[in-house]
């Protein structure tokens, strides 16, 4: 008797745990990939050590698990119970006299266990991980300060300075042929050139150490003043300049205690809620109760998932997952609403933080306690009648078409299943992606920004969809063909003379269609959508959308001759306003002449001339200083196209525009094109990722699907992690100049395609 009692509990637990762990793996992997984009500068910088990159990824996990563990409990519980209900196993249990309480008891115990784990994570691990993540970002900034300038790249990170280095070693921090335009408030403009240079950051203060330096001081107001401006030229074998790089402030922040609420442990939040200003006490109390509510969410969502699952009679896992997603969206929207009402003072902090969790417990308990027919029964019966009518119509049409139908029964059934599974997986993952993004931006929200947020999430959908499409294709293929093998339909088709390769044709056709859709979205929708969502995100966060230089001017360095231009481009007249050219000596070290004009025009497409020009000869400086020369024609080849403003984000360009952009950048100096070349190679390779995932998922589904469809989903998680890791790893190697960009982009695709082709050739039919 005792064995039978344990048997029911073990069976219910075994029906839920696989879906719980699978959901936890998928959601954690997806949100880890989404959150890693916040630290793209750290993860992709060539000066950041690999161990710091690994630390950032590990420090992201506790706060991600704070969200994904409650989600997984809801998905696992609802899906597991939906499977039991669709197989009539719940009906059999109730017919044997087993009540709701006994069936739900294992779920509640799992919810309590998950709540205890989440409490320890949320109250102890997550705050410490958030503080360590903050320190890792500061350490990455300190690494960057060791040598903030890349060769052949303009840099404006140091306040009041535009720095250009023609050559050097960024990893060692050594510069060669240095140019610095130095303009600070109420100070003369200084132009510094040097043969070599480096930043000395041995202490709290940073110093710029230059050798064979030449400093040109351009009067009180710089080159903008009249001809009477005094010009002073100084030369020095070694010049040391103290810099305000913010290193001291970074070191102080690195050693200071956490000030953000998400970095504080629970006892610190409790102390803040009892002392200090009223606004601080209220914010600390709200943060404490929000964290406690999130930690108790697994128990509440387990109760809600059980209440939903026991009432599902038909529809199986798919209906359970859809209901879970709808419940999850409602839960987090209620949590956001409660938090906003609490911030505005309309609700106490405790009520606002616990609103979603309390309602989930109440609704879950009501669903379990209220007896009667399933609330979804009427909808299911209507849907079944409509489905039977649709199938009857399609069957009659198929009989009329007869043998001349373009698609056979095998093709139609597989394409229908692939389309439904792919759409469900894609929509579900996009919704979770948007939910987490919503929480990330919540701190910047006030009454007049909700419209911006809705528009931002709308324009974020194309990027999320193209990023998630390969994993959604893998999940769809694995589920479709695993169920085919599980139900022995594959054996029936093989017995009818259909080989595994014939069965693969609908899958490959659908994968090619998805790849084509990804390509069209990438070329025609994604660039404009990315541009708009970047602008909207900057508006939500309260920052500027883009920045050229701190003084609003553009800078351009040409390879031949070794000249540097600064100007303001007038797009209406296609002319240069207040242009200045710094002409260097034959070695490209020191400036020999400065030419400044009121306007720059092109009499011919390849020839630039300055109007109302003034010239300063530094090779033979005299008390005359600037002298007027009128209209002067620059002798070198200066095509108009090089001076036009360029976009700075590869995601805002389609493939052809990005290719032209890189060709133009290679004619200039001052822009590192490595990241653009990697982005271009990835642009050609990325649309084929769904096809590769289909080729790899098909043999895996036929191999593991004979056991259970859950094994196929687990294989999807493992393959997705391996693919994402290989793509990220190859890109990092290319950023560090260890692999050519084409190899970095195509390497993972070719590797996984070869594995998929081999497994497909070895598949038994």
N, C-alpha and C positions, 0 to 999 in steps of 0.2 A: 504494500500500500504506500509506504514511504517512498519506494522507488518510483511508483507511478506519479506521486505528487512532484517529485523532482523532475520527472520526465517532461511534464507540461512546461514547467519553468525553463528547463534547458532548451526545449524546442522553440519556445517563443524568443528566448535570448538568441539562439542560433539563427532565427529568422531575421533578427534586427541587426546584430553586430556587424555582419559583412557589409551591409549598406551604410552603416554608421562610419566604419573605417574607410570605406571607399569614398564616401562624401567628404570626410575629413581630409583625405589625401588630395582629392581633386580641388577642393576649395582652397586648401592651404597652398597648393602649387600655383593656382591661378592668382591668388592675391599676393603671393610672394613675387611673382613675375610683375604684377601691377605696381606693387610698392617699390620694387627695385628701380623702376623708372624715375622715382623721386631722387634717387642717388646716382643718376646716370653719370654725372660729372665725376663722382668719386670712383664708381666702378669702372669707368672708361678712361680715366686719366692715366697717361703714361708714367706719371711720377708717383702714383699711389702704389704701395707694395701690395702683393697678392694677399698677404696675410690680413691686411686691413680690409680688403674687399671681402674676404671670407668672414671676418668679424661683423661687417655690416649686414651680411645676409643672415647670419646666426642671430644677431640682435634684433632683427625684424620679426623673428618667429614668435616670441611670446605674445606680443601685441596682436599679431595676426591670429594666433590660436584663441585669443580672447573673444574673437568674433566667429571663427570657423567652427569651434567646438560646439557652441549652442546651435549653429546652423546644421551641423552634421547630426546632432541628436534629433532634431526635427525631421530632417530628410530620412535618416535611418529608421526612425520609429514609424513615420507615416508610410514609407515605402514597404517596410517589412510587413506591417499589418495589412496594407493593401494587397500584397501578394497572398497572404493567408486568407483574406476575404474573397479574392477572386478565385482562389482554388477551393473555396467552400470549406476550408479547414476550420475557420472560426465558427461556422454553422455546426460542424461536427462536434466541436468542443462544447458549444452551448447545448447541443442535443444530448451530450453525455452528462449534463448537469454542472458544467464548469461555468461559473459566473464571471462577470466583467472584472471584479476585484482580483480574482486569482490570475486572470489573463494579463491584467495590467500591472500587477505587482512587480514582475521582473523589469518592466519598463521604468517604473518609478525608482527601483533600486539603481538601475543604470543612470537615471537622471540625478539621483543623489550623489552617486560616485563621480559623475562628470561635473556636478556642481562643486564638490570638494576639490577636485583637480583644478577647476577654473578659479575657485577662491584662492588657492595657493598661488596659482599663476597670476591672477589679477592683483592680489594684494602684496605679493612678494617679488615675483620674477618680472612681471611686466614693467613696473616702475623702474626697477634697476636696469632692465634692458633698454628702456627708453632713454635713461640717463647715459648709459654706455654708448648708445647710438648717437646721442648728441655729442659726446666726447669724441667719437670716431669721426664725425663730421668736422669737428674743430681740429683734430690731428691731421685730417686730409687737407684742411686749409693751411695748416702749418707746413706740410710737405710742399704745398704749392708755393708758399712764400720763399722756400729755399731757392727757387729759380722760377719766378712767375712768368717769364717770357720765353716763348718758343722761337727758334730761328725762323726768319723770314715771315714774321707775324707781328702786326701792330698790337700793342697791349696798353690798356687804359686802366688797369687795376690799381696802380699807385695814384693817389689823389694829386690832381694838377699836372700829371705827366703823361705824355704819349711817347712810348718807347718802341723802337724798332731795332732788331738785331739781325744782321745779315747772315751770320754763321755762329756756330757754337754747339755745345753739348748740353741739352736741357737736363739730362739725368745728373750730370756733374755740376750744373749751375754755372758753366763757363760761357761767356759771351765773346763774340768777335765782331768788330766794326759796328759800334754802338751809336745810335742816334737817339737823343732825348729832347723833346720839345717841352719846356718847363715853364708853365704859366700858372701863377697863383694870384689870389686876390691882393691888390695893392702892392704888388711886387713887380719888378721889371721882368720882361720875358727873357728867358735864357735858353740858348740852344747849345746842347752839350754833345760833342762827338768824341769818341775814344777808340783806340785800337782794340783793347780788350776790356772786359769788365766782369764783375761778379757781385753777388749780394752776400755780405758777411752777417750771418744771423746767429753768431755764437752766444750773444747775450739776449737780454730782453728787447733791446733796441736793434734795429737792422741798419746796416750801412752799405751804401753803394760804393764799391771800390773800383776805380777806373785807372787805367794806365795809358800814357801818351794821350792825355785829354786836352781838349780845346773847348773853352767856354766863351760863347758870344752873348753879351748882354745888350739887348736892344732897347735902351732908353727906359723912361719911366712907364710908358704905355705900350712898349713893344713896337712891332712893325706897323701898327695901325697909325702911328703918329706922323708928324710932318717930317720934312727933310732935315730939320734941325735936331732931330733926336740924336742923343749921344750914343755911340756904339763903342763898346769895350770888348776887346779880345784878349783872353788870357790862356796861356798854355801851361801845362803841368805834367811832370813825369808820372805822378800819382795823385789822384784826387779821391778824397773820401767824403761822401755826402751822407748825412744822417737822413733816414727815410722814415716817414710815418706809415708803415705798412699795416699797422694794427696788430703786430705780433704780441706786444705787451698785453693788449686787451684780450687776445685769444688765449694767452697763457693764464691770465686771471680768470677767464671763463672756464678754462680747463680744470683749474684748481678749486673753483667755487662750488658751493652746494647747489643742488637743483632748485630752480625757482618756478619752473612750470609745474602745473598741477599733475600732469600725466607722468612726471618723473618723480613724484613724491610718494612715499609709502603711506599706508593708511593712517598710522599714528601721527605723521606730520600733517596730513590733511585734517585730522581731528583737532590737532592743536591750532591750526590756522582757522578752523571754523569756530573756535572759542575765544580767539583774541584778534586784535587788529581792527581795522575799519569795517563798517557794516557791509560795504560792498564786497570786501575781501572775504569776510566770514560767510556771506551768502554764496559766493562763487566756490569757496572751498567745500562748503556743505553740499552743494550741488554736485561737484566733482566726486566727492566721497560716495554719495548715494548712487550716482550714475555707475560708478565702478562696482558697487555692491549689487546693483540691479543686473548688470551684465554678468556678474559672477553667478547669480542665481538663475540666469536665463536657461541653462540646460534643463533644470528641473521643470520650469514652467513650459518650455517647448516640448519636453518629453510628454508631459501631461496633455498638451494640445495635440501633439502628433498621434498619441494613442487615441484620443477622442475622435480625431479625423479618420484614422486608419480602421477602427473597428466598425465604422459606419459605411465603408466602401464595400460594395458587394460585387461590382463589376468594374472593369477598366484596368485592374491589375496595377503593376508598378508605375506605368505611365501616368495614370490618374493620381496615384499617390504622390508622385514627384511634382505634378502640376499643382495639386492642392497645397503641397509643402511650400512651393515657390510663392503661391499667392499668400499663404499665411505668413511667410517670412517677410514679404514686402509690406504687408499690413503691420506686422510687429515693428519693423524699423521705422516706418512712417509714423506710427504712434509714439515711438520713442523720440523721434525728432520733434514731433508736435509738442510732447510733454516738456522737452528740454527748452523749446522756444517759449512756451507759456511760462515756464519757470523763470527764464531769463527776463521776460518782460514784467514779472511780478504778479501775473494773474493767477499763478498757482504756487504753493510753497515748494521749495526745492525737493523735499522728500516725495511729495505727490507727483511732481513732474517726472522725476527720475524713475519711479516705480510704476508709472501709469501703464506702459506696455506689458511689463512683466506681470502685474496684477491682473490685467484683463486676460492675458493668456492663461493664467491659472484658472480664472473664473470660467472662461469659455471651455477650456479642456475638461474641467470637472462637470459642467453642465452637459457636455456631449456624452460623457461616460455615464452620468446618472439618469438622464432622461431616456426613457424607453420609447420604443416605437419604430416605425419604419425609417429607413435611411432618408435623410433630407435630399440626397442626390438621386433617389429612386425615380421620381417623375422625369427629371432631366435625362436620366439614362434611358428610360423607356422611349422618350421622344427621339433621342439620338439613335437608338436602335431601330425604331421604325423608319426614320429617315435613311439610315444606312442600308436597311434591307431594300427600300425602294430604289436607292441609288444603285445598289448592286444588281437589282433586277433590270433596271434600265440599261446599265452597262453590259450585262450579260446578253440581253436581247440585241443590243447594237453589235456586240461581238459576234453573235451568231449570224447576223445579217452580213457582216463583213466577211465572215468565214475565214478561209485560209489566206486571204489577201491582206490581213491585218498587218501593219508594219511592225508591231511589237507583239511577241508571243506572250503566253501566260507567265512564263518564267521572268521575262523582262519586266512586265507590268507589275507583278507582285514585288519583285526586288526593288525596282525604282520607287514604288510607292512607299515601301518600308524605309528605304534609305532617305527619301525626302522628309518623311515624318520624323524619323529619329534625328536627322541632321538639324532640322528646324527646331525641334524641342531642345536639343543640346545647345545650339547656338543662342536661342532666346534666353535660356536659363542662365548661361554663363555671362551673357551681356548684362542681364539684370543684376546679377551678383557683382559684377565689375562696377556698374553704375552706383549700386548701393554703397560700396566701400569708398568710391570717389566722393559720394555725397557726404559721408562721415568725415572724410579728410578736409573738405571745404567748409564744414559746419562752423568752425571757429571764426570764419570771416563773414558770416551771414548777419544781416540786419534787415529791417523792414523793407528797404528799397532794392534789395539784391536778389530776391527770389525769382524775378523774371529773368535776370541774367543767368541764374543757376539753371533754370529750365532750358534756356537756349544753349547753354554750355553743354549740358548733358545730351541734348539733341545732336549737336555737332560732334560730340565725342563718340557717338554710336558707330560711324564708319570706321574709325581707327580701332575701336574695340572689336568690331565684327571681323575685320581683316586679320587682326592678330589672333583671334580665337578660332577662326575658320579651320585651320589645320587640325587642332585638337578635336573640334566638333566633328570633323570628317572621320577621324580615327574612332571616336566613340560610336558614331552612327554605323560604320562598317563592322566594328566588333560586335555591337548589339545585334544587328541584322543577321549577319552570317553565323553568329554563335547560336541564336535562336533557331536558325535554319538547321544547324547541325544537332542541336539539342532535341528538336522535335522529329528528327530523322527525315526531314524533308530533303536534306541534301542526299541522303542515301536513295530516296525515291527518284530524285532527278538523275543521279548517277546510274540507277538501274534502268532509267528510260533512255540512256545513251547520251546524257549531257555531261560533259567532262567538267572538271574544276575550272578549266580555262574558259569554257562557255559560260559558266556561272559567274566568272569574274568580269565579263563584258559589261553588264549593267552597272557594276560598281565603278569600273574605270570610266564609263561614259558619264556617270554622275560626278565623279571626281574631276574630270575634264571640264564639265559645266561649271562646277564650283570654282575651279581655277580660273576659268574665263571670267566669272563674275568678280573674283578678287582682282584680276587684272583691270577690268573696266572700272571698278570702284577706285583702285589705286591711281589710275590715270585721269579719270574725269570727275570724281567726287571727292576723294581724299585730300588733294592739295588745298582746295578752297575750304573744306570743312576743318582741316587742321589749322589753317590760318585764322578762321573765325573763332575756333575754340581756344586758341592761344590768346587772342585779343580779349575774349570774354573772361578767361581765367585770370589774366592780368588785371582786368577791371574788378573782378570779384575779390582778388587779393589786395587791391588798392595800389598796385604798382604800375609802372609804365610798360607799354607793350613792347617797345624796342628802344635801343640806344645806339647811336653811332659813335660819338665820343662825348666826354664830359662837356666840351664846349660847342657841341652841335656841328662839328665839321667832319668832313670825310678825308681819309688819308689814303694815298696810293703810292706804292713803290714800284718802279719799273726796273726790269733786269738790265736793260741796255737802252740808254746809258744809265748809270747808277744815280738816278735822281729820285727825290721824294716830293710829292705834291700834296697840298692841303687846300681844300676848297669847299664851297657850298654849292650843290648842284641845283639849278633851277629847271625843274621838269617842264614848265610851261614854255620857256624860250629855248630850252636845251643849251644853256650857257652856264659858265662857271661864275659864281659871285665871289669876290675877294679872293682870287686864287693866288697861291704862293708856291714857288718851286725852289727847292734846295738842291743846287748842283754841287756834286762832289768831285774831289780830285781823282786822278787816274787809279789810285789804290782803293777808292771807295771808302776812305776813313774819315777825312775832314771835309768840311764845306768850303768851297772856293768862291761861290757866288750865290746870292739870294735875289730872286726876281719876284716882284709883287705887282699885281695889277688890280684894277677895279672890276674888270670883267674879262672872262676868257671865252673866245669864240673860235669856230672852225671855218675858215674860208674854204677849205677843202676837207674831205672826210679824214685825212691823215695828218693834217697840219693845224696845230694850235697856236694862237697868238693872243697876247695880253694887250688890253687897251689901257691907256693911262698908266703905263708901267713905270716902276721905280726899281733901281738896281743897287745892290750893295756888294761891292767887291771886297771879299775877305782875304784874298791872297795878297793884296796890296792895300791894306786898310789905311785910311787917312782921315783927317779931321772932317773931310767933306761928307763922309757918311753916305746916306742915300742920295742918289741923283736921278732926276727925271729923264726918261728916254722916250716918252710917248708910247706909240704902238710898237710892240716888239714881237717878232716871230721867233718861236722857239725852234732851234735848228734840228732837234731830234724828231724821230718818227713818233707821233702822239695821236693814234687813232681815237676817234670820238667814243667808240664802243667801250673802251677801257675805263672811261670816266663816269659812265652811267651807274646809278645806284643799283646794288645787287641785293637779292634776298639773302638771308643768313641761315635759313633753316631748310635742310633737304626735304623735310616732310611737306613743305609748302610748294614743292615742284613736282611735276610729273617726270617720267623717265627722260623724254627728249629734252625738256627744259633743264633738267639737272645735268645732262650730258653737255649741253651747250654752256651751262654755268661753269662747269669744271674746266672746259677748254678756255673760257675767258679768264678764269682765275689763274690758270697756268701762265698766262701772259703777264700777270701782275706779280708783285711781291707784296707780302704782308698778310696773306691768308694761307693757313695750313689746309691743304686740300685732301689730306689723308682720310679724314672722317667722311668727306663728300664722296670719295672714291669707294669707300666701304659701303656707303649708303646706296650708291649707284649699282654696284654689283649685287647687293641684297635686293634691290628693286627688281632686277631681272629674275632672280632666283626665287623670291618669296611666293609668287603666285603658283609655283609648282609644288609647294609644300603639301596642299591637300591631296594631290595626286600621289605623292610619295607616301603619305600616311595611309591612303587607301591600299596601295600596293603592299605595304607592310602589315596593315591590319587584317587583310583577307586571309592569309595563311594562318595567322595567329588565332583568328576567330574559329576557323575550322579545326584547329588543333586543340584549343582549350574549351571550345563551345560544347564539346561532347560531355564535358563534366557539368558545367553550369554557366549561365550567362554572366553571373557575378565574377567568375574567373576571367571572362573576357574583359569586363570593365576594369578589373585589377590590372590586367595586361595593358589596357589603354593608359592607365595612370603611369605604369612603369615606363612604357614606350614614350609617353609624352614628356616625362621628366628627363629621360635620356636625350630625346631630341632637343628639348629646350636647353638643356645643359651643353650639348655639343654645339648648338648654334651660338650660344652666348660665349662659350670658350673659344671657338674659332674667331669670333669677332674681336674678343679681347687680344688674341694673338696677333691679329691684323692691326689693331690699334697700337700695339707695342712694336709694330714693324717686323714681326717674326713670320708673317705669312702675307703673300700678296692678296689684295682685296678679292679678286675672282676666286682664289682657292678658299678663302674664308667663307664666301657666300655659297659656293657650290659644293664644298667639301662635305658638309653634313647631309645634303640632299643625295649626293652620289653614294655616300656610305650607306645610308638607310635604304636607298633604292636597291643597292646590291644585296643587302641582307634580305629585303622583301622578295626580290626576284629569286634568290636562292631558296628561301623557305617555300615560295610558291611552286618552284620546280620539284621540291621534295614532298609536296603535299600528297597524301594518299587519297585516291578516289575509289 
